């Protein structure tokens, strides 16, 4: 069968040097393949295939696109589930696949920047593939407001119509709970240093674990609806939801769906060390992270009452300060593009080349002004080409959950 010939051993080099981007390995098995060991035809016969990601890694999204193409070649009846958007965004996804929206309309009508925040350029190749192939897109998530209600009040307390029919999640297994608890402590350490967050009480831990279960079940329920419609359901989800068979997999099993596979992208080092049971197959990627581009040097807040973003802080010695931006200015557009959300502004700034300039239109004292922002060339530090860690596949997307819970109201750009 094409692509299933073993090529080399992951253990040929202690550091994983025997692996190269494009290789596949099965966690717990040192043999290296040029395709998943079980083969694409077998994977395409599963009910659900989960494709994990770290949201800001371009290589992870290239892995997802290649995997989608391979699965679709063997199973035309394929639909794609998206963690990125809540069910309220479904009409926009349907209109996009039908060809009724352009990219700008899709981002606006799905409220991409409100609900997700990561640069859509990371995801647009996947969305274009779905439209080009007329593949249904399914919004798997729920709004932060609904998730908060589900977690605080309990899923079963809300009428089914108010929770999109999402059922009560099954309890976390002891290993999953232990991993979630460890990730909570790790995240607290990152936020506050050693000693910060130690001694979480049982209620806090229980609430955090339950929140993850609700999130897993919400996505499992959406994928199950695709299976019921006779599609191969392919979920694009964060690493923590697709690892160890304990997140979405466990909730799918409670819904009677057991033919599930999980594929994860990892660096060569992590792929070589991946323990058995982490996933059905691991694809080796060259670790990268989307370039953040230059910094503008402002903090901004969105307002539902007026268009644009209010400047809440201006960093000293920043491009914003040099351009004359002030606290209280309302930013209406950047480089000719209207902005309505902090993460939309951040995405536009990321695309500016250092050493160039861009226009920024603001209102100040009820007067419209256009300023010119010049972005200097910044020499990268010694760690600029490195990611901020490659082992985050073992913990859920805590930062993303907090970002959604906050409603993404404030995003300092400096």
Order of alpha helices (4+ residues) and beta strands (2+ residues): beta-beta-alpha-beta-alpha-beta-alpha-alpha-alpha-alpha-beta-alpha-alpha-alpha-beta-alpha-beta-alpha-beta-beta-beta-alpha-beta-beta-alpha-beta-beta-alpha-beta
